[in-house]
Amino acid sequence: MYGGVTMPDAMNLSKEKAFLERCAEEKKIPGGVFAFVTGEEEQVFSFGYRSVIDEPQRLSEEALFDLASLTKVVCTTTVALQCLEQGEFALETPVSEFLPDFPHGEVTMGNLLTHTSGICGDDKEYKKCRTKNELLDFFWDKPLNFQPGEKVEYSDFGYILLGHILEKIVGRLDEYASSHIFQPLGMEDTCFNPADRGWERRCVPTELTEERGLVCGQVHDGKAWRMGGVSGNAGLFSTAGDLSCFVKMMLNDGRLAGEQILSRSTIRLLQRCYTEGLNERRTLGWIAGGRRTQMGDYYSSKCLFHTGFTGTSIYIDFQRKCGVVLLTNRIHPDRSNTAIFEIRRRLHNLTLIDFDNTHGEAFPDPNIF
């Protein structure tokens, strides 16, 4: 029994649970919630503690986590893919078609989705901005760092721009995502700005900051905070159980419980690498496998991966038909803790080896090394 779900052929996750409990006991991370997902079921367990500042309180499986950059793939990319399916744009459509005043006519929607736009990855001077419009103006006229398509440079600003464009197509990003993704999938606890709903006590705290104090129930990311908590790059909160629903949808050709969120053709698009020969392997929104990531050593040739700065990650394996969700608040009480990087690698290794052993079949992939 895991998370109230009985699985006849459930994997024995005792190694994974012991490993994560040990990480919490050794104070490498405060705590978290883990989910192993197949196309039909999920196994969920929590470990460690909600906070290291207050009186110790064990985490529950229903805890709400600030997903940070998982917002980019769970929300923004999924909305963009729905728009792509509906003919609102093609990957080669210039951004200037939606934003005529945008000064870089060579940047396409596909560039934004693959982080190949040349828009600056980050610039801490943004902290001088105080409003959504000031933040958009801040990077709007900046020179591109490189010619679009020349290389991959992960860009929060690129995804803020993508979210801004999507709102011109579908209306408010949070409202559209709720009605077209989260509600159809039964992701009832997934939302932006949970404190506004009175859910702050369910949220796991993140960083203790000089500017904002202990951040809890509001987005940690400074850019998304200046955007009012709803942004293309960050701001989404969720539970491991809700994200398991999202992973199951992806593993079932975009469909779950009679709801078609993405088409089978779009799920195939996500299994392509759009940046072959460049410095990183990227598909639309997601990391498309490859070494020097935090997904471990046993990933398949058909997988997606993404992380969030707060200590969150999702791995989706189309070859094995399984997924791994890990939600932690590794930046609590401060962001200097980087133990999560090695924790993810080891956890994924343990889980994927267990999967292969349980199913009596390995998945060799001679092209990944």
C-alpha positions in Angstrom: 0.0 0.0 0.0 1.5 3.3 -1.1 -0.4 6.6 -0.8 -3.7 4.7 -0.4 -3.2 2.9 -3.7 -2.9 -0.9 -3.7 -0.9 -2.2 -6.6 -1.0 -6.0 -7.3 2.3 -5.8 -9.2 3.8 -2.9 -7.2 7.5 -2.5 -7.0 9.2 -2.9 -3.6 10.4 0.7 -3.0 12.1 -0.1 0.3 15.6 0.8 -1.1 14.3 4.1 -2.4 12.5 5.0 0.8 15.4 4.0 3.0 17.8 6.1 0.8 15.6 9.2 1.0 14.9 8.9 4.7 18.7 8.7 5.2 19.2 11.8 3.2 16.7 13.6 5.4 18.2 12.3 8.6 21.7 13.5 7.4 20.1 16.9 6.7 21.0 16.8 3.0 17.4 17.8 2.4 14.6 18.6 4.9 12.2 16.1 3.4 10.0 15.4 0.4 7.5 13.2 -1.4 8.4 10.6 -4.0 6.1 9.0 -6.6 6.8 6.1 -8.9 4.3 6.1 -11.7 3.3 3.7 -14.5 0.6 4.2 -17.1 -2.0 2.8 -14.7 -1.0 3.4 -11.1 1.3 5.4 -8.8 3.2 4.6 -5.6 3.7 7.6 -3.3 5.5 8.0 0.0 6.7 11.0 2.0 9.9 11.3 4.0 11.6 13.7 6.3 10.2 17.0 7.7 8.3 20.0 6.4 10.7 22.6 8.0 14.0 22.8 9.8 13.0 26.1 11.5 9.8 25.3 13.2 9.1 22.4 15.5 9.7 19.2 13.5 6.6 18.1 11.6 6.7 15.1 9.4 5.7 15.7 5.8 2.5 14.3 4.4 1.9 13.0 0.9 -0.7 15.8 0.5 2.0 18.6 1.0 2.0 21.3 -1.7 5.4 22.2 -3.2 6.5 25.2 -5.2 7.4 23.5 -8.5 9.6 26.3 -9.7 10.7 25.6 -13.2 8.6 22.5 -13.5 6.0 25.2 -14.3 7.7 25.5 -17.6 6.8 21.9 -18.7 3.7 21.0 -16.7 1.9 24.2 -17.5 3.5 26.5 -20.1 4.8 23.9 -22.5 1.6 21.9 -22.3 -0.5 25.0 -23.1 1.8 25.8 -25.9 1.5 22.3 -27.4 -2.3 22.5 -27.2 -2.0 25.8 -29.1 0.3 24.1 -31.6 -2.3 21.4 -32.2 -5.0 23.9 -32.7 -3.0 25.7 -35.4 -2.4 28.9 -33.4 1.2 28.8 -34.5 3.9 26.5 -36.0 7.3 26.1 -34.5 8.8 28.3 -37.1 6.3 31.1 -36.5 8.2 34.3 -35.6 7.5 35.7 -32.1 6.9 39.1 -33.9 3.6 37.7 -35.4 2.1 38.0 -31.9 4.3 40.9 -30.7 4.9 43.2 -33.6 7.1 45.5 -31.5 9.4 42.7 -30.4 12.8 43.8 -31.8 14.2 40.3 -32.7 12.3 39.2 -35.7 14.4 36.1 -36.2 13.3 34.5 -32.9 10.6 31.8 -33.4 8.2 30.0 -31.1 10.3 26.9 -31.5 13.3 28.8 -30.3 11.5 29.8 -27.1 10.3 26.2 -26.5 13.9 24.8 -27.0 15.8 27.5 -25.2 17.6 28.4 -28.4 16.3 32.0 -28.8 19.4 33.9 -27.7 17.3 35.8 -25.1 19.5 36.2 -22.1 19.3 33.4 -19.6 19.4 35.5 -16.5 20.4 39.0 -15.3 20.1 39.8 -11.6 19.5 43.5 -12.4 15.8 42.4 -12.9 15.5 42.8 -9.1 15.2 46.5 -9.7 11.8 45.8 -11.4 8.7 46.0 -9.3 5.9 45.1 -11.7 5.0 42.7 -14.5 5.3 45.4 -17.1 8.7 46.6 -15.8 10.0 43.0 -15.9 8.9 42.5 -19.5 10.4 45.9 -20.5 13.6 44.9 -18.7 14.6 42.1 -21.2 12.5 43.2 -24.2 15.2 45.4 -25.8 18.3 43.5 -24.6 20.6 42.4 -27.4 20.4 38.6 -28.1 23.3 36.6 -26.6 23.7 34.7 -29.8 21.9 34.0 -33.1 18.7 32.0 -32.6 19.3 28.2 -33.1 23.1 28.6 -32.6 23.1 26.9 -29.1 21.1 26.1 -26.1 21.0 28.6 -23.3 18.4 28.0 -20.6 16.3 31.1 -20.3 13.7 32.1 -17.7 13.1 35.3 -19.7 12.4 33.3 -22.8 9.7 31.4 -21.0 8.3 34.5 -19.4 8.0 35.8 -23.0 6.4 32.5 -24.1 3.8 32.7 -21.3 3.1 36.3 -22.2 2.4 35.3 -25.8 0.2 32.4 -24.8 -1.9 34.8 -22.7 -2.6 36.7 -25.9 -3.9 33.5 -27.4 -5.8 31.8 -24.6 -6.3 34.4 -21.9 -5.0 34.1 -18.4 -2.4 31.3 -18.2 -3.5 30.1 -14.8 -7.2 30.0 -15.7 -6.7 28.3 -19.0 -4.3 25.7 -17.6 -6.8 24.9 -14.8 -9.7 24.4 -17.1 -7.8 22.6 -20.0 -5.2 20.6 -18.1 -5.5 20.4 -14.3 -9.2 19.9 -13.9 -9.6 17.4 -16.7 -6.8 15.3 -15.2 -8.2 15.5 -11.7 -5.3 17.6 -10.5 -7.4 19.3 -7.9 -4.5 20.6 -5.7 -2.5 22.1 -8.6 -2.6 25.9 -8.8 -0.8 29.3 -8.8 -0.8 31.5 -5.6 -2.1 28.8 -3.1 -1.9 31.3 -0.2 -4.6 33.3 -1.9 -6.8 30.2 -1.6 -6.0 29.8 2.1 -3.8 26.8 1.5 -0.6 28.3 3.0 -0.5 25.7 5.8 -0.4 22.9 3.3 2.6 24.5 1.5 6.1 23.5 2.2 8.3 26.5 3.1 11.2 27.4 0.8 14.0 30.0 1.4 14.4 32.3 4.3 15.1 35.6 2.5 16.2 39.0 3.5 13.7 40.7 1.2 10.6 38.6 1.9 11.3 36.6 5.1 10.4 32.9 5.0 8.7 32.2 1.7 5.7 29.9 2.0 2.6 29.7 -0.1 3.9 32.3 -2.5 6.2 31.6 -5.4 9.9 31.6 -4.5 11.2 32.7 -7.9 11.8 36.4 -7.9 10.8 37.0 -11.5 7.5 35.1 -11.2 6.9 36.9 -7.9 7.2 40.3 -9.7 4.7 38.9 -12.3 2.1 38.4 -9.6 2.8 34.8 -9.0 1.6 33.6 -12.5 4.3 33.4 -15.1 5.5 31.2 -17.9 8.7 30.3 -16.0 7.5 29.5 -12.5 4.7 29.9 -10.0 2.9 26.5 -10.1 2.3 24.5 -6.9 1.3 20.9 -6.8 1.5 17.5 -5.0 3.2 14.3 -6.0 -0.2 12.7 -6.4 -1.4 15.4 -8.9 1.8 15.2 -10.9 1.4 11.4 -11.1 -1.8 12.1 -13.0 0.1 14.3 -15.4 2.8 11.7 -15.9 0.2 9.0 -16.5 -1.4 11.2 -19.2 2.0 11.5 -20.9 2.6 7.8 -20.8 -0.9 7.1 -22.2 -0.4 9.0 -25.5 -1.8 12.2 -24.0 -5.0 10.7 -22.6 -6.2 9.9 -19.1 -9.6 8.9 -17.8 -11.3 9.7 -21.1 -9.7 13.2 -21.3 -7.4 13.8 -24.3 -5.0 16.6 -23.2 -2.4 16.1 -25.9 -2.7 14.2 -29.1 -0.6 11.0 -29.8 1.1 12.9 -32.5 2.2 15.6 -30.0 3.6 13.0 -27.6 5.7 11.7 -30.5 7.0 15.2 -31.1 8.2 15.3 -27.5 10.3 12.2 -28.2 12.4 14.1 -30.8 15.5 16.0 -30.0 15.4 19.4 -31.6 19.0 20.4 -30.7 21.1 17.6 -32.2 24.7 18.8 -32.5 24.3 21.6 -30.0 25.6 21.8 -26.5 22.4 20.3 -24.8 19.8 17.8 -25.9 16.4 19.5 -25.8 12.9 18.7 -27.1 10.0 21.1 -26.7 10.3 22.4 -23.2 11.9 19.3 -21.8 15.4 17.9 -21.5 15.6 15.0 -24.0 18.0 12.6 -22.2 21.8 12.8 -22.5 24.7 12.7 -20.1 25.7 15.4 -17.6 22.1 15.6 -16.3 20.7 14.7 -13.0 18.6 11.8 -14.2 21.2 9.2 -13.4 22.9 6.6 -15.5 20.0 4.2 -16.6 17.8 6.6 -18.6 16.4 5.3 -21.8 16.7 6.8 -25.3 13.1 7.9 -25.1 12.7 10.0 -22.0 11.9 13.5 -20.7 13.4 15.2 -17.7 13.1 18.5 -16.0 14.0 20.0 -12.6 12.9 23.0 -10.5 15.2 25.2 -8.5 13.3 24.6 -5.3 14.3 20.9 -5.4 11.7 19.3 -7.7 12.0 17.0 -10.7 10.0 14.8 -13.1 11.4 11.9 -15.2 9.2 10.3 -17.9 10.4 7.1 -19.6 8.5 6.2 -22.7 10.5 3.1 -23.3 9.8 1.6 -19.8 6.4 3.3 -19.6 7.1 4.7 -16.1 7.9 8.0 -14.4 9.6 9.3 -11.3 8.5 12.4 -9.4 10.6 13.8 -6.6 9.4 16.9 -4.7 11.7 18.4 -2.0 12.3 21.9 -0.6 16.1 21.6 -0.8 16.5 25.4 -0.7 15.0 25.5 2.8 16.3 27.4 4.7 18.8 28.7 2.1 19.8 28.0 -1.5 23.4 27.0 -0.8 22.4 23.4 -0.4 23.2 21.5 -3.6 23.0 17.9 -2.3 19.8 17.3 -4.3 21.9 17.0 -7.5 23.6 13.8 -6.4 20.5 12.6 -4.6 18.5 12.7 -7.9 21.1 10.7 -9.7 21.3 7.9 -7.1 17.6 7.8 -6.6 16.9 7.4 -10.3 19.5 4.7 -10.6 17.9 2.7 -7.7 14.4 3.1 -9.1 15.2 2.2 -12.8 17.3 -0.8 -11.8 14.4 -2.0 -9.5 12.0 -1.5 -12.4 14.1 -3.6 -14.8 14.6 -6.3 -12.2 10.9 -6.4 -11.3 9.9 -6.7 -14.9 12.6 -9.2 -15.7 13.9 -7.2 -18.6 16.7 -4.7 -19.0 16.6 -1.8 -21.4 20.1 -1.6 -22.9 20.7 1.6 -24.9 24.2 1.5 -26.5 23.8 5.0 -27.9 23.6 6.9 -24.6 27.3 6.8 -23.6 
